[in-house]
């Protein structure tokens, strides 16, 4: 049986990390599909030394500790390789303060943590594997994050854009005008800091709102499309295909397999 726990981070990490999480056990299905969330995830397996993902730029095999960049398309992973996992869900635009690399360099990529942190990544994983309880593991992981925390100041234009682009009516051109930057310059700053373009981030946020609202409206997709700022239902259907590789009907059936730390994880093939 799959067991999952998540909690807010220590106060020193509150501006950088949304929550830390741990899962153990594996679901009955062999694959899960992960849709874009607009942020980055640090994942450390306490059991398996390799993790495999499929899609979203190709198949790949990665070490037991790695970082998932901000993805623009869904990918699937093998659930049997996640028997015991710790994770860190970063706030949009804040991961660089801990990872030490601009999220724009990690777009659509899974990167071994050792490539970012060197030998220290292996040492951290070993310490986490030796810790007997989840609270102790959280404490070790957070202490490492705090030690690496840099006063990474997010450009105020990006901070403003992150807030505004969560709104259904937001437009990148309007945001650029409000922060007195050219649209091109805003896109450059935002992509480097967040990991995807502001337009794509807005689409991901809109799609997340749509899937959340659908849970409370008996999957009335016409109403969902209207309330979330889509032009029409066909517009929403296109986003379902591109961001989840599913039709709305398939998404409705699969969304019972929601995993909080993936925002929306659904059955794979």
Secondary structure, 3 states (H helix, E strand, C coil): CCEEEEECCCHHHCCCEEEEEEEECCCCCCEEEECCCCCCEEEEECCCCEEEEECCCCCEEEECEEEECCCCCCEEEEHHHCCEEEEEEECCCCCHHHHCCCHHHHCCCEEEHHHHHCHHHHHHHHHHHHCCCHHHHHHHHHHHHHHHCCCCCCCHHHHHHHHHCCCCCCCHHHHHHHCCCCHHHHHHHHHHHHCCCHHHHHHHHHHHHHHHHHCCCCCCHHHHHHHCCCCCHHHHHHHHHHHHCCCHHHHHHHHHHCCHHHCCEEECC
